[in-house]
Amino acid sequence: MKNTNHPTIRPKIHPGARSEIKAHIIREGLTMQELVATLAEKYGWSDSVSNFSAKLSRDSIRYHEVVELADILGYRIVWQKKEGD
């Protein structure tokens, strides 16, 4: 039986991530509708712009979704070790 006494802990995305994601969309010359349609076609996302906007507003976008989003925009997520650490 699942213990329901403890709330689910969901890490928040970086506070500036919403603005950064939107800036990349604009920089690539895409509309939100075009982006969402491409995400739906390639990765099976919902084709609703309002659902996508809500994910960004609620900070509920998942890591794998960010990776897929970056792919559509022509980027990849790279983990780079900080120098001096």
MDTraj code that builds the backbone (N, CA, C; nanometers):
import mdtraj as md
import numpy as np

residues = "MET LYS ASN THR ASN HIS PRO THR ILE ARG PRO LYS ILE HIS PRO GLY ALA ARG SER GLU ILE LYS ALA HIS ILE ILE ARG GLU GLY LEU THR MET GLN GLU LEU VAL ALA THR LEU ALA GLU LYS TYR GLY TRP SER ASP SER VAL SER ASN PHE SER ALA LYS LEU SER ARG ASP SER ILE ARG TYR HIS GLU VAL VAL GLU LEU ALA ASP ILE LEU GLY TYR ARG ILE VAL TRP GLN LYS LYS GLU GLY ASP".split()
xyz = np.array([
    [0.0837, -0.1184, 0.0000],
    [0.0000, 0.0000, 0.0000],
    [0.0884, 0.1250, 0.0000],
    [0.0523, 0.2207, -0.0806],
    [0.1299, 0.3432, -0.0938],
    [0.1070, 0.4354, 0.0255],
    [0.2162, 0.4899, 0.0790],
    [0.2071, 0.5836, 0.1899],
    [0.1705, 0.7211, 0.1349],
    [0.0549, 0.7720, 0.1707],
    [0.0083, 0.9011, 0.1188],
    [0.0270, 1.0139, 0.2190],
    [0.0978, 0.9865, 0.3295],
    [0.1180, 1.0887, 0.4313],
    [0.2276, 1.1880, 0.3953],
    [0.3132, 1.1522, 0.3008],
    [0.4245, 1.2384, 0.2636],
    [0.3981, 1.3006, 0.1271],
    [0.4126, 1.4312, 0.1178],
    [0.3900, 1.4951, -0.0127],
    [0.4996, 1.4573, -0.1115],
    [0.4653, 1.4571, -0.2383],
    [0.5636, 1.4310, -0.3426],
    [0.6569, 1.5504, -0.3513],
    [0.7853, 1.5226, -0.3555],
    [0.8843, 1.6288, -0.3686],
    [0.9194, 1.6397, -0.5160],
    [0.8944, 1.7541, -0.5734],
    [0.9245, 1.7770, -0.7136],
    [1.0197, 1.8942, -0.7227],
    [1.1400, 1.8692, -0.7768],
    [1.2353, 1.9801, -0.7865],
    [1.1854, 2.0863, -0.8826],
    [1.2088, 2.2097, -0.8469],
    [1.1715, 2.3224, -0.9324],
    [1.2789, 2.3443, -1.0368],
    [1.2371, 2.3912, -1.1549],
    [1.3368, 2.4289, -1.2528],
    [1.3925, 2.5635, -1.2111],
    [1.5067, 2.5977, -1.2654],
    [1.5740, 2.7232, -1.2328],
    [1.4757, 2.8391, -1.2471],
    [1.4752, 2.9342, -1.1535],
    [1.3794, 3.0448, -1.1571],
    [1.3750, 3.1207, -1.2895],
    [1.4873, 3.1331, -1.3580],
    [1.4889, 3.2054, -1.4846],
    [1.4661, 3.1159, -1.6045],
    [1.4380, 2.9875, -1.5803],
    [1.4257, 2.8922, -1.6903],
    [1.3103, 2.9268, -1.7836],
    [1.1990, 2.9694, -1.7289],
    [1.0830, 3.0033, -1.8121],
    [1.1200, 3.1125, -1.9118],
    [1.1826, 3.2180, -1.8639],
    [1.2228, 3.3283, -1.9510],
    [1.3291, 3.2827, -2.0501],
    [1.4205, 3.2003, -2.0041],
    [1.5268, 3.1512, -2.0919],
    [1.4703, 3.0639, -2.2034],
    [1.3781, 2.9758, -2.1689],
    [1.3144, 2.8903, -2.2696],
    [1.2402, 2.9761, -2.3713],
    [1.1627, 3.0724, -2.3233],
    [1.0880, 3.1596, -2.4150],
    [1.1830, 3.2397, -2.5047],
    [1.2952, 3.2855, -2.4500],
    [1.3924, 3.3611, -2.5293],
    [1.4500, 3.2740, -2.6409],
    [1.4781, 3.1471, -2.6113],
    [1.5298, 3.0565, -2.7134],
    [1.4265, 3.0320, -2.8230],
    [1.3019, 3.0205, -2.7856],
    [1.1949, 3.0008, -2.8844],
    [1.1907, 3.1194, -2.9799],
    [1.1938, 3.2391, -2.9248],
    [1.1905, 3.3615, -3.0058],
    [1.3158, 3.3711, -3.0916],
    [1.4311, 3.3435, -3.0321],
    [1.5587, 3.3501, -3.1034],
    [1.5604, 3.2585, -3.2259],
    [1.4930, 3.1452, -3.2136],
    [1.4901, 3.0496, -3.3248],
    [1.3808, 3.0836, -3.4265],
    [1.3060, 3.1899, -3.4000],
    [1.2054, 3.2360, -3.4955],
    [1.0804, 3.1510, -3.5019],
    [1.0508, 3.0804, -3.3945],
    [0.9313, 2.9967, -3.3903],
    [0.8207, 3.0632, -3.3096],
    [0.6986, 3.0357, -3.3468],
    [0.5862, 3.0748, -3.2616],
    [0.5634, 2.9605, -3.1629],
    [0.4920, 2.9884, -3.0570],
    [0.4597, 2.8836, -2.9597],
    [0.3791, 2.7734, -3.0295],
    [0.2884, 2.8117, -3.1179],
    [0.2055, 2.7134, -3.1888],
    [0.2913, 2.6211, -3.2755],
    [0.3888, 2.6785, -3.3459],
    [0.4781, 2.5973, -3.4292],
    [0.5606, 2.5018, -3.3440],
    [0.6122, 2.5527, -3.2334],
    [0.6924, 2.4706, -3.1436],
    [0.6111, 2.3551, -3.0874],
    [0.4935, 2.3859, -3.0363],
    [0.4083, 2.2844, -2.9751],
    [0.3664, 2.1801, -3.0791],
    [0.3356, 2.2237, -3.2009],
    [0.2977, 2.1296, -3.3072],
    [0.4137, 2.0347, -3.3392],
    [0.5346, 2.0873, -3.3425],
    [0.6518, 2.0044, -3.3711],
    [0.6786, 1.9070, -3.2571],
    [0.6661, 1.9544, -3.1329],
    [0.6830, 1.8664, -3.0171],
    [0.5787, 1.7549, -3.0174],
    [0.4561, 1.7886, -3.0545],
    [0.3489, 1.6886, -3.0603],
    [0.3785, 1.5838, -3.1677],
    [0.4245, 1.6300, -3.2832],
    [0.4528, 1.5393, -3.3940],
    [0.5718, 1.4481, -3.3653],
    [0.6799, 1.5051, -3.3148],
    [0.8033, 1.4279, -3.2958],
    [0.8055, 1.3475, -3.1662],
    [0.7498, 1.4039, -3.0585],
    [0.7626, 1.3403, -2.9270],
    [0.6292, 1.3036, -2.8609],
    [0.5187, 1.3318, -2.9282],
    [0.3891, 1.2932, -2.8719],
    [0.3364, 1.3847, -2.7627],
    [0.3893, 1.5087, -2.7559],
    [0.3389, 1.6052, -2.6576],
    [0.1958, 1.6441, -2.6933],
    [0.1276, 1.7028, -2.5994],
    [-0.0028, 1.7640, -2.6264],
    [0.0186, 1.8764, -2.7269],
    [-0.0775, 1.8953, -2.8155],
    [-0.0641, 2.0023, -2.9143],
    [-0.1288, 2.1325, -2.8679],
    [-0.1478, 2.1436, -2.7379],
    [-0.2115, 2.2612, -2.6795],
    [-0.1066, 2.3622, -2.6306],
    [-0.1112, 2.4814, -2.6863],
    [-0.0206, 2.5877, -2.6419],
    [-0.0474, 2.6217, -2.4962],
    [-0.1741, 2.6221, -2.4561],
    [-0.2048, 2.6564, -2.3169],
    [-0.1484, 2.5532, -2.2200],
    [-0.1469, 2.4248, -2.2580],
    [-0.0860, 2.3228, -2.1720],
    [0.0638, 2.3466, -2.1580],
    [0.1310, 2.3801, -2.2688],
    [0.2748, 2.4073, -2.2656],
    [0.3042, 2.5300, -2.1803],
    [0.2288, 2.6366, -2.2000],
    [0.2473, 2.7589, -2.1209],
    [0.2261, 2.7326, -1.9730],
    [0.1265, 2.6499, -1.9418],
    [0.0987, 2.6173, -1.8016],
    [0.2154, 2.5413, -1.7391],
    [0.2768, 2.4496, -1.8151],
    [0.3942, 2.3765, -1.7645],
    [0.5050, 2.4741, -1.7266],
    [0.5271, 2.5726, -1.8132],
    [0.6317, 2.6707, -1.7845],
    [0.5934, 2.7570, -1.6646],
    [0.4693, 2.7995, -1.6586],
    [0.4240, 2.8869, -1.5495],
    [0.4286, 2.8165, -1.4141],
    [0.3931, 2.6876, -1.4132],
    [0.3899, 2.6111, -1.2875],
    [0.5249, 2.5501, -1.2531],
    [0.6249, 2.5696, -1.3406],
    [0.7554, 2.5043, -1.3211],
    [0.7399, 2.3530, -1.3128],
    [0.6513, 2.2976, -1.3952],
    [0.6282, 2.1536, -1.3885],
    [0.6815, 2.0798, -1.5113],
    [0.7614, 2.1472, -1.5924],
    [0.8210, 2.0809, -1.7075],
    [0.9283, 1.9849, -1.6562],
    [0.9312, 1.8652, -1.7111],
    [1.0250, 1.7628, -1.6656],
    [1.1553, 1.7703, -1.7439],
    [1.2573, 1.7120, -1.6863],
    [1.3901, 1.7186, -1.7475],
    [1.3883, 1.6625, -1.8897],
    [1.3272, 1.5456, -1.9081],
    [1.3263, 1.4857, -2.0419],
    [1.2506, 1.5742, -2.1406],
    [1.1524, 1.6500, -2.0921],
    [1.0807, 1.7431, -2.1792],
    [1.1700, 1.8604, -2.2192],
    [1.2515, 1.9062, -2.1265],
    [1.3467, 2.0139, -2.1576],
    [1.4466, 1.9656, -2.2623],
    [1.4920, 1.8403, -2.2499],
    [1.5849, 1.7835, -2.3476],
    [1.5186, 1.7763, -2.4857],
    [1.3938, 1.7330, -2.4908],
    [1.3207, 1.7252, -2.6176],
    [1.2975, 1.8638, -2.6760],
    [1.2626, 1.9577, -2.5921],
    [1.2430, 2.0965, -2.6335],
    [1.3715, 2.1536, -2.6916],
    [1.4825, 2.1303, -2.6233],
    [1.6122, 2.1772, -2.6716],
    [1.6430, 2.1167, -2.8085],
    [1.6120, 1.9896, -2.8262],
    [1.6354, 1.9225, -2.9541],
    [1.5589, 1.9919, -3.0663],
    [1.4339, 2.0222, -3.0444],
    [1.3515, 2.0886, -3.1462],
    [1.4097, 2.2258, -3.1800],
    [1.4641, 2.2933, -3.0797],
    [1.5206, 2.4265, -3.1006],
    [1.6629, 2.4220, -3.1561],
    [1.7184, 2.2999, -3.1714],
    [1.8523, 2.2860, -3.2274],
    [1.9635, 2.2911, -3.1250],
    [1.9306, 2.2604, -3.0002],
    [2.0288, 2.2612, -2.8915],
    [2.0355, 2.1234, -2.8281],
    [2.1364, 2.1029, -2.7453],
    [2.1420, 1.9856, -2.6604],
    [2.1873, 2.0326, -2.5226],
    [2.1432, 1.9630, -2.4231],
    [2.1794, 1.9945, -2.2849],
    [2.3157, 1.9304, -2.2565],
    [2.4098, 2.0091, -2.2088],
    [2.5431, 1.9582, -2.1800],
    [2.5756, 1.9853, -2.0331],
    [2.6199, 1.8824, -1.9651],
    [2.6667, 1.8958, -1.8271],
    [2.8163, 1.9143, -1.8346],
    [2.8637, 2.0260, -1.7859],
    [3.0068, 2.0548, -1.7908],
    [3.0563, 2.0804, -1.6497],
    [3.1620, 2.0116, -1.6145],
    [3.2216, 2.0270, -1.4818],
    [3.2756, 2.1684, -1.4671],
    [3.2480, 2.2299, -1.3530],
    [3.3010, 2.3632, -1.3259],
    [3.4509, 2.3557, -1.3051],
    [3.5202, 2.4562, -1.3548],
    [3.6647, 2.4604, -1.3360],
    [3.6950, 2.4959, -1.1917],
    [3.7984, 2.4338, -1.1381],
    [3.8415, 2.4652, -1.0025],
    [3.7669, 2.3893, -0.8954],
    [3.6705, 2.3074, -0.9324],
    [3.5957, 2.2288, -0.8332],
    [3.6404, 2.0858, -0.8337],
])
top = md.Topology()
chain = top.add_chain()
for i, resn in enumerate(residues, 1):
    res = top.add_residue(resn, chain, resSeq=i)
    for name in ("N", "CA", "C"):
        top.add_atom(name, md.element.get_by_symbol(name[0]), res)
traj = md.Trajectory(xyz[None], top)
